[in-house]
């Protein structure tokens, strides 16, 4: 089963750790291995390394 992706600006469906899966614009995420803690209802931020919109997945 594929990981469910969440886009920058969407709200986290549940508490947990999330990581960047890919950038919305298709750019490289090779340097982006940051994991963030999110609480349910918090908005997903831009990528911490590129500050661009990103797709996040549960870590």
PDB file with one MODEL, atoms N, CA, C and O in Angstrom:
MODEL        1
ATOM      1  N   UNK A   1       0.841  -1.187   0.000  1.00  0.00           N
ATOM      2  CA  UNK A   1       0.000   0.000   0.000  1.00  0.00           C
ATOM      3  C   UNK A   1       0.878   1.239   0.000  1.00  0.00           C
ATOM      4  O   UNK A   1       1.824   1.332   0.782  1.00  0.00           O
ATOM      5  N   UNK A   2       0.572   2.184  -0.866  1.00  0.00           N
ATOM      6  CA  UNK A   2       1.352   3.415  -0.975  1.00  0.00           C
ATOM      7  C   UNK A   2       1.083   4.319   0.225  1.00  0.00           C
ATOM      8  O   UNK A   2      -0.001   4.315   0.809  1.00  0.00           O
ATOM      9  N   UNK A   3       2.109   5.089   0.565  1.00  0.00           N
ATOM     10  CA  UNK A   3       1.938   6.059   1.641  1.00  0.00           C
ATOM     11  C   UNK A   3       0.950   7.131   1.206  1.00  0.00           C
ATOM     12  O   UNK A   3       0.941   7.545   0.047  1.00  0.00           O
ATOM     13  N   UNK A   4       0.125   7.573   2.135  1.00  0.00           N
ATOM     14  CA  UNK A   4      -0.804   8.664   1.855  1.00  0.00           C
ATOM     15  C   UNK A   4      -0.030   9.962   1.979  1.00  0.00           C
ATOM     16  O   UNK A   4       0.658  10.183   2.976  1.00  0.00           O
ATOM     17  N   UNK A   5      -0.135  10.832   0.965  1.00  0.00           N
ATOM     18  CA  UNK A   5       0.614  12.084   0.938  1.00  0.00           C
ATOM     19  C   UNK A   5      -0.270  13.243   1.379  1.00  0.00           C
ATOM     20  O   UNK A   5      -1.473  13.275   1.121  1.00  0.00           O
ATOM     21  N   UNK A   6       0.368  14.190   2.051  1.00  0.00           N
ATOM     22  CA  UNK A   6      -0.297  15.405   2.506  1.00  0.00           C
ATOM     23  C   UNK A   6       0.495  16.590   1.986  1.00  0.00           C
ATOM     24  O   UNK A   6       1.721  16.619   2.091  1.00  0.00           O
ATOM     25  N   UNK A   7      -0.200  17.561   1.428  1.00  0.00           N
ATOM     26  CA  UNK A   7       0.446  18.713   0.802  1.00  0.00           C
ATOM     27  C   UNK A   7       0.616  19.847   1.810  1.00  0.00           C
ATOM     28  O   UNK A   7      -0.188  19.999   2.729  1.00  0.00           O
ATOM     29  N   UNK A   8       1.675  20.645   1.627  1.00  0.00           N
ATOM     30  CA  UNK A   8       1.864  21.853   2.425  1.00  0.00           C
ATOM     31  C   UNK A   8       0.559  22.636   2.457  1.00  0.00           C
ATOM     32  O   UNK A   8      -0.060  22.866   1.418  1.00  0.00           O
ATOM     33  N   UNK A   9       0.143  23.047   3.655  1.00  0.00           N
ATOM     34  CA  UNK A   9      -1.102  23.802   3.811  1.00  0.00           C
ATOM     35  C   UNK A   9      -2.267  22.943   4.259  1.00  0.00           C
ATOM     36  O   UNK A   9      -3.237  23.466   4.809  1.00  0.00           O
ATOM     37  N   UNK A  10      -2.197  21.624   4.036  1.00  0.00           N
ATOM     38  CA  UNK A  10      -3.249  20.730   4.517  1.00  0.00           C
ATOM     39  C   UNK A  10      -3.053  20.493   6.008  1.00  0.00           C
ATOM     40  O   UNK A  10      -1.979  20.755   6.549  1.00  0.00           O
ATOM     41  N   UNK A  11      -4.079  20.004   6.661  1.00  0.00           N
ATOM     42  CA  UNK A  11      -4.011  19.734   8.092  1.00  0.00           C
ATOM     43  C   UNK A  11      -3.670  18.271   8.355  1.00  0.00           C
ATOM     44  O   UNK A  11      -4.134  17.373   7.652  1.00  0.00           O
ATOM     45  N   UNK A  12      -2.854  18.052   9.378  1.00  0.00           N
ATOM     46  CA  UNK A  12      -2.464  16.691   9.751  1.00  0.00           C
ATOM     47  C   UNK A  12      -3.684  15.929  10.253  1.00  0.00           C
ATOM     48  O   UNK A  12      -4.422  16.443  11.094  1.00  0.00           O
ATOM     49  N   UNK A  13      -3.912  14.716   9.757  1.00  0.00           N
ATOM     50  CA  UNK A  13      -5.075  13.935  10.175  1.00  0.00           C
ATOM     51  C   UNK A  13      -4.910  13.324  11.567  1.00  0.00           C
ATOM     52  O   UNK A  13      -5.896  12.980  12.219  1.00  0.00           O
ATOM     53  N   UNK A  14      -3.662  13.191  12.017  1.00  0.00           N
ATOM     54  CA  UNK A  14      -3.401  12.594  13.329  1.00  0.00           C
ATOM     55  C   UNK A  14      -2.025  13.030  13.819  1.00  0.00           C
ATOM     56  O   UNK A  14      -1.185  13.477  13.038  1.00  0.00           O
ATOM     57  N   UNK A  15      -1.809  12.892  15.121  1.00  0.00           N
ATOM     58  CA  UNK A  15      -0.500  13.188  15.700  1.00  0.00           C
ATOM     59  C   UNK A  15       0.524  12.224  15.139  1.00  0.00           C
ATOM     60  O   UNK A  15       0.203  11.079  14.821  1.00  0.00           O
ATOM     61  N   UNK A  16       1.763  12.690  15.016  1.00  0.00           N
ATOM     62  CA  UNK A  16       2.816  11.774  14.596  1.00  0.00           C
ATOM     63  C   UNK A  16       3.986  12.485  13.975  1.00  0.00           C
ATOM     64  O   UNK A  16       4.038  13.713  13.906  1.00  0.00           O
ATOM     65  N   UNK A  17       4.932  11.675  13.521  1.00  0.00           N
ATOM     66  CA  UNK A  17       6.117  12.183  12.836  1.00  0.00           C
ATOM     67  C   UNK A  17       5.876  12.082  11.329  1.00  0.00           C
ATOM     68  O   UNK A  17       5.359  11.083  10.828  1.00  0.00           O
ATOM     69  N   UNK A  18       6.267  13.149  10.623  1.00  0.00           N
ATOM     70  CA  UNK A  18       6.098  13.204   9.180  1.00  0.00           C
ATOM     71  C   UNK A  18       7.407  13.645   8.539  1.00  0.00           C
ATOM     72  O   UNK A  18       8.208  14.348   9.155  1.00  0.00           O
ATOM     73  N   UNK A  19       7.611  13.222   7.292  1.00  0.00           N
ATOM     74  CA  UNK A  19       8.813  13.610   6.556  1.00  0.00           C
ATOM     75  C   UNK A  19       8.421  14.017   5.141  1.00  0.00           C
ATOM     76  O   UNK A  19       7.362  13.639   4.641  1.00  0.00           O
ATOM     77  N   UNK A  20       9.301  14.801   4.501  1.00  0.00           N
ATOM     78  CA  UNK A  20       9.061  15.227   3.125  1.00  0.00           C
ATOM     79  C   UNK A  20       9.227  14.029   2.199  1.00  0.00           C
ATOM     80  O   UNK A  20      10.228  13.316   2.261  1.00  0.00           O
ATOM     81  N   UNK A  21       8.236  13.818   1.342  1.00  0.00           N
ATOM     82  CA  UNK A  21       8.298  12.745   0.347  1.00  0.00           C
ATOM     83  C   UNK A  21       8.792  13.295  -0.988  1.00  0.00           C
ATOM     84  O   UNK A  21       9.635  12.687  -1.647  1.00  0.00           O
ATOM     85  N   UNK A  22       8.256  14.453  -1.379  1.00  0.00           N
ATOM     86  CA  UNK A  22       8.656  15.085  -2.634  1.00  0.00           C
ATOM     87  C   UNK A  22       8.211  16.541  -2.597  1.00  0.00           C
ATOM     88  O   UNK A  22       7.377  16.927  -1.778  1.00  0.00           O
ATOM     89  N   UNK A  23       8.777  17.342  -3.494  1.00  0.00           N
ATOM     90  CA  UNK A  23       8.357  18.733  -3.616  1.00  0.00           C
ATOM     91  C   UNK A  23       7.230  18.821  -4.635  1.00  0.00           C
ATOM     92  O   UNK A  23       7.193  18.059  -5.602  1.00  0.00           O
ATOM     93  N   UNK A  24       6.324  19.742  -4.415  1.00  0.00           N
ATOM     94  CA  UNK A  24       5.174  19.907  -5.313  1.00  0.00           C
ATOM     95  C   UNK A  24       5.653  20.241  -6.724  1.00  0.00           C
ATOM     96  O   UNK A  24       5.072  19.767  -7.700  1.00  0.00           O
ATOM     97  N   UNK A  25       6.709  21.055  -6.841  1.00  0.00           N
ATOM     98  CA  UNK A  25       7.198  21.460  -8.165  1.00  0.00           C
ATOM     99  C   UNK A  25       8.091  20.410  -8.816  1.00  0.00           C
ATOM    100  O   UNK A  25       8.589  20.617  -9.923  1.00  0.00           O
ATOM    101  N   UNK A  26       8.297  19.277  -8.131  1.00  0.00           N
ATOM    102  CA  UNK A  26       9.093  18.194  -8.700  1.00  0.00           C
ATOM    103  C   UNK A  26      10.582  18.314  -8.441  1.00  0.00           C
ATOM    104  O   UNK A  26      11.357  17.483  -8.916  1.00  0.00           O
ATOM    105  N   UNK A  27      11.002  19.334  -7.695  1.00  0.00           N
ATOM    106  CA  UNK A  27      12.416  19.523  -7.391  1.00  0.00           C
ATOM    107  C   UNK A  27      12.968  18.405  -6.528  1.00  0.00           C
ATOM    108  O   UNK A  27      12.227  17.565  -6.018  1.00  0.00           O
ATOM    109  N   UNK A  28      14.281  18.410  -6.377  1.00  0.00           N
ATOM    110  CA  UNK A  28      14.973  17.359  -5.625  1.00  0.00           C
ATOM    111  C   UNK A  28      14.772  17.516  -4.128  1.00  0.00           C
ATOM    112  O   UNK A  28      14.789  18.627  -3.598  1.00  0.00           O
ATOM    113  N   UNK A  29      14.579  16.389  -3.452  1.00  0.00           N
ATOM    114  CA  UNK A  29      14.486  16.380  -1.994  1.00  0.00           C
ATOM    115  C   UNK A  29      15.630  15.568  -1.404  1.00  0.00           C
ATOM    116  O   UNK A  29      15.542  15.102  -0.268  1.00  0.00           O
ATOM    117  N   UNK A  30      16.710  15.396  -2.174  1.00  0.00           N
ATOM    118  CA  UNK A  30      17.813  14.545  -1.723  1.00  0.00           C
ATOM    119  C   UNK A  30      18.460  15.064  -0.445  1.00  0.00           C
ATOM    120  O   UNK A  30      19.006  14.277   0.329  1.00  0.00           O
ATOM    121  N   UNK A  31      18.408  16.372  -0.209  1.00  0.00           N
ATOM    122  CA  UNK A  31      18.999  16.942   1.013  1.00  0.00           C
ATOM    123  C   UNK A  31      17.976  17.108   2.112  1.00  0.00           C
ATOM    124  O   UNK A  31      18.304  17.612   3.186  1.00  0.00           O
ATOM    125  N   UNK A  32      16.749  16.698   1.873  1.00  0.00           N
ATOM    126  CA  UNK A  32      15.663  16.942   2.825  1.00  0.00           C
ATOM    127  C   UNK A  32      15.295  15.661   3.550  1.00  0.00           C
ATOM    128  O   UNK A  32      14.422  14.917   3.104  1.00  0.00           O
ATOM    129  N   UNK A  33      15.963  15.401   4.676  1.00  0.00           N
ATOM    130  CA  UNK A  33      15.661  14.199   5.449  1.00  0.00           C
ATOM    131  C   UNK A  33      15.123  14.576   6.831  1.00  0.00           C
ATOM    132  O   UNK A  33      15.214  13.798   7.781  1.00  0.00           O
ATOM    133  N   UNK A  34      14.563  15.780   6.923  1.00  0.00           N
ATOM    134  CA  UNK A  34      14.026  16.266   8.191  1.00  0.00           C
ATOM    135  C   UNK A  34      12.739  15.538   8.542  1.00  0.00           C
ATOM    136  O   UNK A  34      11.889  15.315   7.679  1.00  0.00           O
ATOM    137  N   UNK A  35      12.597  15.172   9.797  1.00  0.00           N
ATOM    138  CA  UNK A  35      11.360  14.614  10.317  1.00  0.00           C
ATOM    139  C   UNK A  35      10.790  15.625  11.303  1.00  0.00           C
ATOM    140  O   UNK A  35      11.513  16.157  12.145  1.00  0.00           O
ATOM    141  N   UNK A  36       9.498  15.887  11.195  1.00  0.00           N
ATOM    142  CA  UNK A  36       8.865  16.849  12.099  1.00  0.00           C
ATOM    143  C   UNK A  36       7.751  16.172  12.883  1.00  0.00           C
ATOM    144  O   UNK A  36       7.135  15.215  12.413  1.00  0.00           O
ATOM    145  N   UNK A  37       7.503  16.677  14.074  1.00  0.00           N
ATOM    146  CA  UNK A  37       6.376  16.214  14.888  1.00  0.00           C
ATOM    147  C   UNK A  37       5.182  17.108  14.598  1.00  0.00           C
ATOM    148  O   UNK A  37       5.290  18.334  14.635  1.00  0.00           O
ATOM    149  N   UNK A  38       4.047  16.490  14.310  1.00  0.00           N
ATOM    150  CA  UNK A  38       2.823  17.242  14.020  1.00  0.00           C
ATOM    151  C   UNK A  38       1.721  16.782  14.964  1.00  0.00           C
ATOM    152  O   UNK A  38       1.628  15.603  15.306  1.00  0.00           O
ATOM    153  N   UNK A  39       0.897  17.722  15.376  1.00  0.00           N
ATOM    154  CA  UNK A  39      -0.298  17.406  16.144  1.00  0.00           C
ATOM    155  C   UNK A  39      -1.484  17.420  15.198  1.00  0.00           C
ATOM    156  O   UNK A  39      -1.475  18.125  14.189  1.00  0.00           O
ATOM    157  N   UNK A  40      -2.496  16.648  15.522  1.00  0.00           N
ATOM    158  CA  UNK A  40      -3.695  16.605  14.684  1.00  0.00           C
ATOM    159  C   UNK A  40      -4.235  18.015  14.486  1.00  0.00           C
ATOM    160  O   UNK A  40      -4.377  18.769  15.449  1.00  0.00           O
ATOM    161  N   UNK A  41      -4.536  18.374  13.244  1.00  0.00           N
ATOM    162  CA  UNK A  41      -5.108  19.671  12.921  1.00  0.00           C
ATOM    163  C   UNK A  41      -4.089  20.743  12.566  1.00  0.00           C
ATOM    164  O   UNK A  41      -4.463  21.794  12.045  1.00  0.00           O
ATOM    165  N   UNK A  42      -2.805  20.500  12.837  1.00  0.00           N
ATOM    166  CA  UNK A  42      -1.770  21.463  12.462  1.00  0.00           C
ATOM    167  C   UNK A  42      -1.579  21.456  10.954  1.00  0.00           C
ATOM    168  O   UNK A  42      -1.757  20.427  10.303  1.00  0.00           O
ATOM    169  N   UNK A  43      -1.213  22.617  10.397  1.00  0.00           N
ATOM    170  CA  UNK A  43      -0.960  22.714   8.960  1.00  0.00           C
ATOM    171  C   UNK A  43       0.449  22.253   8.637  1.00  0.00           C
ATOM    172  O   UNK A  43       1.405  22.582   9.339  1.00  0.00           O
ATOM    173  N   UNK A  44       0.563  21.477   7.551  1.00  0.00           N
ATOM    174  CA  UNK A  44       1.882  21.055   7.098  1.00  0.00           C
ATOM    175  C   UNK A  44       2.633  22.274   6.567  1.00  0.00           C
ATOM    176  O   UNK A  44       2.075  23.063   5.804  1.00  0.00           O
ATOM    177  N   UNK A  45       3.901  22.432   6.970  1.00  0.00           N
ATOM    178  CA  UNK A  45       4.707  23.579   6.536  1.00  0.00           C
ATOM    179  C   UNK A  45       5.364  23.323   5.186  1.00  0.00           C
ATOM    180  O   UNK A  45       5.264  22.222   4.645  1.00  0.00           O
ATOM    181  N   UNK A  46       6.036  24.335   4.637  1.00  0.00           N
ATOM    182  CA  UNK A  46       6.874  24.091   3.456  1.00  0.00           C
ATOM    183  C   UNK A  46       8.043  23.197   3.835  1.00  0.00           C
ATOM    184  O   UNK A  46       8.283  22.948   5.017  1.00  0.00           O
ATOM    185  N   UNK A  47       8.758  22.724   2.851  1.00  0.00           N
ATOM    186  CA  UNK A  47       9.957  21.921   3.091  1.00  0.00           C
ATOM    187  C   UNK A  47      10.943  22.718   3.941  1.00  0.00           C
ATOM    188  O   UNK A  47      11.237  23.869   3.618  1.00  0.00           O
ATOM    189  N   UNK A  48      11.460  22.131   5.020  1.00  0.00           N
ATOM    190  CA  UNK A  48      12.398  22.854   5.883  1.00  0.00           C
ATOM    191  C   UNK A  48      13.695  23.273   5.192  1.00  0.00           C
ATOM    192  O   UNK A  48      14.285  24.285   5.570  1.00  0.00           O
ATOM    193  N   UNK A  49      14.153  22.521   4.190  1.00  0.00           N
ATOM    194  CA  UNK A  49      15.430  22.863   3.557  1.00  0.00           C
ATOM    195  C   UNK A  49      15.284  23.796   2.362  1.00  0.00           C
ATOM    196  O   UNK A  49      16.145  24.649   2.145  1.00  0.00           O
ATOM    197  N   UNK A  50      14.219  23.656   1.583  1.00  0.00           N
ATOM    198  CA  UNK A  50      14.075  24.489   0.383  1.00  0.00           C
ATOM    199  C   UNK A  50      13.022  25.582   0.547  1.00  0.00           C
ATOM    200  O   UNK A  50      12.948  26.499  -0.271  1.00  0.00           O
ATOM    201  N   UNK A  51      12.212  25.491   1.597  1.00  0.00           N
ATOM    202  CA  UNK A  51      11.123  26.436   1.852  1.00  0.00           C
ATOM    203  C   UNK A  51      10.127  26.471   0.698  1.00  0.00           C
ATOM    204  O   UNK A  51       9.527  27.510   0.421  1.00  0.00           O
ATOM    205  N   UNK A  52       9.954  25.341   0.031  1.00  0.00           N
ATOM    206  CA  UNK A  52       8.981  25.217  -1.056  1.00  0.00           C
ATOM    207  C   UNK A  52       7.869  24.263  -0.639  1.00  0.00           C
ATOM    208  O   UNK A  52       8.031  23.462   0.282  1.00  0.00           O
ATOM    209  N   UNK A  53       6.735  24.364  -1.333  1.00  0.00           N
ATOM    210  CA  UNK A  53       5.604  23.463  -1.037  1.00  0.00           C
ATOM    211  C   UNK A  53       6.039  22.016  -1.243  1.00  0.00           C
ATOM    212  O   UNK A  53       6.737  21.690  -2.203  1.00  0.00           O
ATOM    213  N   UNK A  54       5.610  21.156  -0.318  1.00  0.00           N
ATOM    214  CA  UNK A  54       6.064  19.769  -0.346  1.00  0.00           C
ATOM    215  C   UNK A  54       4.902  18.817  -0.080  1.00  0.00           C
ATOM    216  O   UNK A  54       3.852  19.209   0.430  1.00  0.00           O
ATOM    217  N   UNK A  55       5.122  17.562  -0.440  1.00  0.00           N
ATOM    218  CA  UNK A  55       4.210  16.478  -0.063  1.00  0.00           C
ATOM    219  C   UNK A  55       4.855  15.766   1.117  1.00  0.00           C
ATOM    220  O   UNK A  55       6.033  15.413   1.072  1.00  0.00           O
ATOM    221  N   UNK A  56       4.079  15.558   2.168  1.00  0.00           N
ATOM    222  CA  UNK A  56       4.559  14.920   3.379  1.00  0.00           C
ATOM    223  C   UNK A  56       3.935  13.535   3.523  1.00  0.00           C
ATOM    224  O   UNK A  56       2.807  13.307   3.085  1.00  0.00           O
ATOM    225  N   UNK A  57       4.671  12.617   4.137  1.00  0.00           N
ATOM    226  CA  UNK A  57       4.168  11.270   4.443  1.00  0.00           C
ATOM    227  C   UNK A  57       4.508  10.959   5.895  1.00  0.00           C
ATOM    228  O   UNK A  57       5.417  11.549   6.479  1.00  0.00           O
ATOM    229  N   UNK A  58       3.763  10.024   6.460  1.00  0.00           N
ATOM    230  CA  UNK A  58       4.010   9.585   7.840  1.00  0.00           C
ATOM    231  C   UNK A  58       5.371   8.913   7.881  1.00  0.00           C
ATOM    232  O   UNK A  58       5.668   8.052   7.052  1.00  0.00           O
ATOM    233  N   UNK A  59       6.188   9.298   8.833  1.00  0.00           N
ATOM    234  CA  UNK A  59       7.554   8.750   8.934  1.00  0.00           C
ATOM    235  C   UNK A  59       7.553   7.397   9.622  1.00  0.00           C
ATOM    236  O   UNK A  59       8.610   6.790   9.792  1.00  0.00           O
TER     237      UNK A  59
ENDMDL
END
